[in-house]
Amino acid sequence: MCYPFVILSNPARPPVANLVIIRTGSYFTSLRSKSSFKADNMADSRTMSIDLTRDSPTASQKSPKGEDGGSGLTLLSWNVDGLDTENLIERARGFCSYLVMYTPDVVLLQELIPPYVQYLKKHAVSYLIIQGCEEGYFTGMMLKKSCVKLVESEIVTYPTTRMNRNLLIANVTLRGAKVRLMTSHLESCKDHSGERMTQLREVMRRMQDAPDDVSVVFGGDTNLRDAEAAAVGLPPAVCDVWERLGSREHVRYTWDTRANTNKSHRYTSRFRFDRLYLRPASAPRTPRLASDSMALVGLEKLDCGRFTSDHWGIYCSFTTTHSSDEAS
């Protein structure tokens, strides 16, 4: 049996929620393959907005908090590969199944395209969606309206990027804690190592410079090779969440062409392209985030025979402590 995720703290597999295929409009529909979408004959009266993100008992068991009055943060970071339009509807539905399964407070996304965002806005109505751009492909964030309150957002352009990459930042409040969320899709391909490391340095600078009463979480597709990450290094207060949680091998590789067959490659490769970084708040008597567990998601093929993306997603939970508690 194939498992849809690997989790450090709870190996049990929850049941996948039943989903409904719903028409999303001509722009999205025009990108589908002929065999991938079977909802065209639905009557308009049956086409409706469905909340795919309401809490379920199974999802709540995974969270480090109770209902929205509790503490902690749950987060999903994923490059959803919107540039690959084959089976796009099924793969978007697959992504939404993980929203149902985990009900994350925050979702950090890369390689979104406008029709994918249209789909999410129509069906994931429990979330506020912030985009890093309006056209082409871009990053985005999804904030659960019931518990995450947006204060302000900002798009920071990398001045020397050749791929229109940027850094998307959102300052939010979450259950009494101030949190700065950051996501980016760093420069791609081996030949752009120098630019990628320049962008990572900017990310680290902005994490380090955040106010000390704010916890900062970065998640995204960094395209980093381990040697590049080591060359840039981490500021003293910033940690690599995967390393902090024990560097577990079975949740290491988010780009794995041995296991993920969505793309055809001449050679197999495995990289930890997708990463999470945390800088906890340090001000006295201030709520701060501490990493708790990490999982890879998207490891199960969909009915169309493909995976949700060519990347695995990362699901992570954080607990809330205070600056006087034991360090995370």
C-alpha positions in Angstrom: 0.0 0.0 0.0 1.3 3.5 -0.9 1.2 6.1 1.9 0.4 9.7 1.0 3.0 11.1 3.5 5.8 10.3 5.8 5.4 11.9 9.3 7.9 11.9 12.1 5.5 12.1 15.0 2.5 10.0 13.9 2.9 7.2 11.2 -0.8 6.4 11.0 -2.5 7.1 7.6 -5.7 9.1 7.8 -8.5 8.4 5.3 -8.5 10.6 2.2 -11.7 12.8 2.2 -14.2 12.4 -0.6 -13.9 15.2 -3.2 -16.1 16.6 -5.9 -15.0 17.7 -9.3 -16.4 21.2 -10.0 -16.3 23.3 -13.1 -13.8 26.2 -12.6 -14.2 28.4 -15.7 -13.1 28.4 -19.3 -9.5 29.6 -18.6 -8.7 26.7 -16.3 -10.7 24.2 -18.4 -8.8 25.2 -21.6 -5.5 23.9 -20.1 -6.8 20.4 -19.2 -6.1 17.3 -21.2 -9.1 15.9 -23.0 -9.4 12.9 -20.7 -8.6 14.7 -17.4 -11.8 16.5 -16.6 -15.2 14.9 -16.5 -17.4 17.7 -14.9 -18.4 19.5 -18.1 -21.8 17.9 -18.2 -22.6 19.0 -14.6 -25.7 21.2 -14.6 -25.0 24.8 -13.6 -27.3 24.4 -10.7 -25.0 21.8 -9.2 -21.9 24.0 -9.6 -21.2 25.6 -6.3 -18.4 26.9 -4.0 -17.4 24.1 -1.6 -15.3 24.7 1.5 -12.5 22.1 1.1 -10.7 23.2 4.2 -13.1 22.8 7.1 -11.6 21.0 10.1 -11.9 17.2 10.3 -11.3 15.0 13.4 -8.4 13.3 11.6 -6.7 16.5 10.7 -7.2 18.0 14.1 -5.4 15.0 15.7 -2.3 15.9 13.8 -2.2 19.6 14.9 -0.2 20.8 17.9 -3.2 22.8 18.9 -6.8 22.3 19.6 -9.6 24.3 17.9 -8.6 27.8 16.8 -8.3 29.0 20.4 -5.2 26.8 21.0 -1.5 27.5 20.4 0.9 26.6 17.6 1.1 26.8 13.8 0.7 24.2 11.1 2.2 24.9 7.7 2.4 23.4 4.3 5.0 24.4 1.8 4.8 23.1 -1.8 5.9 23.8 -5.3 2.8 22.7 -7.1 4.2 22.8 -10.6 1.5 24.8 -12.2 3.6 25.1 -15.3 2.9 21.5 -16.1 -0.6 21.7 -17.5 -1.1 17.9 -18.0 -3.8 16.6 -15.7 -3.9 20.1 -14.0 -7.4 19.7 -12.7 -6.8 16.3 -11.1 -3.5 17.6 -9.6 -5.2 20.7 -8.2 -7.9 18.4 -6.7 -5.1 16.3 -5.3 -3.6 19.3 -3.7 -6.9 20.3 -2.1 -7.2 16.7 -0.7 -4.2 17.6 1.4 -5.9 20.8 2.6 -8.8 18.6 3.8 -6.4 16.1 5.4 -4.2 18.5 7.3 -6.2 21.8 7.4 -2.9 23.8 7.7 -3.1 27.3 9.1 -0.7 28.6 6.4 0.2 27.3 3.0 3.3 28.6 1.1 3.1 27.9 -2.6 5.5 28.1 -5.6 4.9 27.8 -9.4 1.3 29.0 -9.2 -0.3 30.2 -12.4 -3.5 32.3 -12.7 -5.9 29.4 -13.4 -4.6 27.4 -10.4 -5.2 30.4 -8.2 -8.7 30.8 -9.6 -9.4 27.2 -8.7 -8.2 27.7 -5.1 -10.1 30.9 -4.7 -13.3 29.2 -5.8 -13.0 26.0 -3.6 -10.6 26.8 -0.7 -12.9 29.5 0.6 -11.6 29.2 4.2 -8.3 30.8 3.1 -7.2 34.3 2.2 -4.9 34.0 -0.8 -1.9 36.4 -1.4 -0.1 36.3 -4.7 3.5 37.2 -5.5 2.5 38.3 -9.0 -0.6 38.4 -11.2 0.8 36.7 -14.4 3.2 34.1 -15.5 4.2 31.8 -12.7 4.7 33.0 -9.2 4.6 32.3 -5.5 1.6 32.6 -3.1 0.3 32.2 0.4 -2.9 30.8 1.8 -3.9 32.1 5.3 -6.7 30.4 7.2 -9.2 33.1 7.9 -10.4 31.6 11.2 -7.1 32.0 13.0 -4.5 33.9 10.8 -5.0 37.7 10.6 -3.0 39.5 7.9 -1.4 42.8 9.1 0.4 43.6 5.9 2.2 42.0 2.9 5.2 42.9 0.8 6.8 41.7 -2.4 10.6 42.2 -2.6 12.1 41.9 -6.0 15.6 40.3 -6.3 17.5 43.0 -8.3 19.7 40.7 -10.4 17.3 37.8 -11.0 17.0 36.6 -14.6 13.8 34.6 -13.9 11.5 37.2 -12.3 11.9 35.7 -8.9 10.9 37.6 -5.7 10.4 37.2 -2.0 6.8 37.3 -0.7 6.4 38.4 2.9 3.3 38.6 5.1 3.2 39.9 8.6 0.4 38.1 10.5 -0.9 37.5 14.0 -1.7 33.9 15.0 -3.3 33.0 18.3 -1.6 35.8 20.1 1.8 35.5 18.4 3.3 37.8 15.9 4.7 35.9 12.9 6.4 37.0 9.7 5.8 34.5 6.9 8.2 34.4 3.9 8.2 32.3 0.7 10.3 32.4 -2.5 11.3 30.3 -5.5 15.0 30.9 -5.7 16.8 31.0 -9.1 16.7 27.6 -10.8 19.3 25.4 -12.5 22.9 24.5 -11.7 24.3 27.4 -13.8 22.6 30.0 -11.6 24.2 29.0 -8.3 25.7 32.5 -7.7 22.4 34.3 -8.1 20.6 31.7 -6.0 23.1 32.2 -3.1 22.7 36.0 -3.4 18.9 35.5 -3.0 19.4 33.2 0.0 21.6 35.9 1.6 18.8 38.4 1.2 16.3 36.0 2.7 18.6 35.4 5.7 19.2 39.1 6.2 15.5 39.8 6.3 14.9 37.0 8.7 17.7 38.2 11.0 16.5 41.9 10.9 12.9 41.2 11.9 11.8 42.6 15.2 12.7 40.5 18.2 9.0 40.1 19.2 8.3 38.4 15.9 8.9 34.8 14.9 9.9 34.4 11.3 9.2 31.3 9.1 10.5 30.9 5.6 9.4 28.1 3.4 9.9 27.6 -0.3 11.6 26.0 -3.3 15.2 27.1 -2.8 16.7 25.0 -5.5 19.7 24.8 -3.1 22.4 22.2 -3.3 23.9 21.4 0.1 27.2 23.0 -0.7 25.5 26.3 -1.6 23.6 26.4 1.6 26.7 25.7 3.6 28.6 28.4 1.7 26.0 31.0 2.7 25.5 29.7 6.2 22.8 30.6 8.7 22.6 33.7 11.0 23.0 32.7 14.7 19.2 32.8 15.5 18.0 31.1 12.3 17.7 27.3 12.1 17.1 24.8 9.3 13.9 23.1 10.5 14.9 19.7 8.9 18.2 19.8 10.7 16.6 20.9 14.0 14.2 18.0 13.9 17.1 15.5 13.6 18.0 15.4 9.8 15.8 12.3 9.2 16.8 10.7 6.0 13.3 9.6 5.0 12.0 13.2 5.0 15.1 14.7 3.3 14.6 14.7 -0.4 11.7 16.8 -1.8 13.0 16.5 -5.4 13.4 12.7 -6.1 13.3 11.6 -9.7 13.7 8.0 -8.6 10.3 8.0 -6.9 8.5 10.8 -8.7 7.7 10.0 -12.3 5.9 13.2 -13.3 8.8 14.3 -15.5 11.1 12.3 -17.8 14.8 12.8 -16.9 17.8 11.2 -18.4 19.4 10.9 -15.0 18.0 10.3 -11.6 18.6 12.9 -8.9 17.6 13.6 -5.3 17.9 17.0 -3.7 16.5 18.8 -0.7 15.3 21.7 -2.9 12.4 22.7 -0.6 13.4 23.9 2.8 12.0 25.6 5.9 13.9 28.0 8.1 12.8 29.4 11.5 13.9 32.4 13.5 12.0 32.4 16.8 11.0 35.6 18.6 13.4 36.4 21.5 11.9 39.3 23.3 11.0 38.6 27.0 7.5 37.2 27.7 6.8 37.0 24.0 5.2 34.0 22.3 7.7 32.2 20.1 7.5 29.3 17.7 9.4 26.1 18.1 9.5 23.3 15.5 7.6 20.2 16.4 7.3 17.7 13.5 7.8 17.5 9.8 6.3 15.3 7.1 6.6 14.9 3.3 3.2 14.9 1.5 2.1 14.1 -2.1 3.9 10.7 -2.2 0.8 8.9 -3.5 -0.2 8.8 -7.2 -3.6 10.2 -8.1 -6.2 8.4 -10.2 -4.8 9.9 -13.3 -1.5 8.0 -12.7 0.5 11.1 -11.8 1.6 12.8 -8.6 0.2 16.1 -7.4 3.5 17.7 -8.3 7.0 16.9 -9.4 8.0 18.1 -5.9 7.0 16.5 -2.6 5.4 19.0 -0.2 6.5 19.7 3.3 4.0 19.7 6.2 5.4 21.1 9.5 3.9 21.8 12.9 5.2 24.3 15.4 4.4 24.8 19.0 4.2 28.1 20.9 6.6 28.6 23.8 7.8 31.8 25.6 11.2 33.3 25.6 11.7 32.1 29.2 11.0 28.5 28.2 13.5 26.0 27.0 15.1 27.0 23.7 13.6 25.4 20.5 
